[in-house]
Amino acid sequence: MRGRGVEHESRRVALRQRNWRPGLHGARSEQQTRRVALIAGGSGAIGSAVAEQLAARGDIAVIGYVSAPEAAFAKAEELQAKYGVPAHAVALDVRDRAALDAAVRMLLEKYGRLDVLVNAAGITRDRMLSKLTGEDFDEVSAVNLKGAFSLMQAILPAMRQQSYGRIVHITSYAGIHGRIEQSAYAATKAALIGLTKAAALEELPYGITVNAVAPSVTESKMTAQLTAEATERLLQKIPLGRMQTPEEAAGLITWLTSEGAGTISGQVFAGDNRQYGW
């Protein structure tokens, strides 16, 4: 226990003495200078918007998908044409650790670094707790919680090696305040907050920040399937009176991956306008 604490403090001191500015040391080609960003759940509404904003900033966006590969590849091609930066689509099932390791190896072989991880992968099984099955709970946990754990374990060695990283997990309002018929989803998103805070404490001495964002209700294929009555009930609880766009949700997430957010870690940001009690 004491040994780990000494190692942690030694690393902290070494970084301070270096006055490190990650990614700025030594001569690097333009491609090497571009940051490489992996977006899990990158073909979803928020993930796709994050990929767009990262590419617009000049980052190499790697869109991780599970389903709809055509949409993911089309988005990658669009980003390349629009911003003139490399962009890729890769199969990325966060439940498959071997596949995660393979994707990380591929990116390291191609670019030599991995700078940003945005974890927008998530599923839900909306049922009352009394009707929720053990299988339902395990399925949600496998993606929302263990998936986040596996993503970080796969990518952290590379980030530690380069003394730089930005990790942002997408949690939820449900993980902070709970929500009817979302016991499994709320529990896993709450646990993701704990994972974020613990990882942040461990990784900051290596130049790696870890944060979480709980977006407001966002326009997406999922919310588009809500009935008019369900949508109205939802909007009544939002002071602004409307859902946020994926681009609005992505703005905060993208900023947390920037150089300007280098001193911010272990935080949970409500990308929302609701207050407790709404």
Secondary structure, 3 states (H helix, E strand, C coil): CHHHHHHHHHHHHHHHHHCCCCCCCCCCCHHHHCCEEEEECCCCHHHHHHHHHHHHHCCEEEEEECCCHHHHHHHHHHHHHHHCCCEEEEECCCCCHHHHHHHHHHHHHHHCCCCEEEECCCCCCCECHHHCCHHHHHHHHHHHCHHHHHHHHHHHHHHHHHCCEEEEEECCHHHHHCCCCEHHHHHHHHHHHHHHHHHHHHHHHHCEEEEEEEECCECCHHHHCCCHHHHHHHHHCCCCCCCECHHHHHHHHHHHCCHHHCCCCCCEEEECCCCCCC
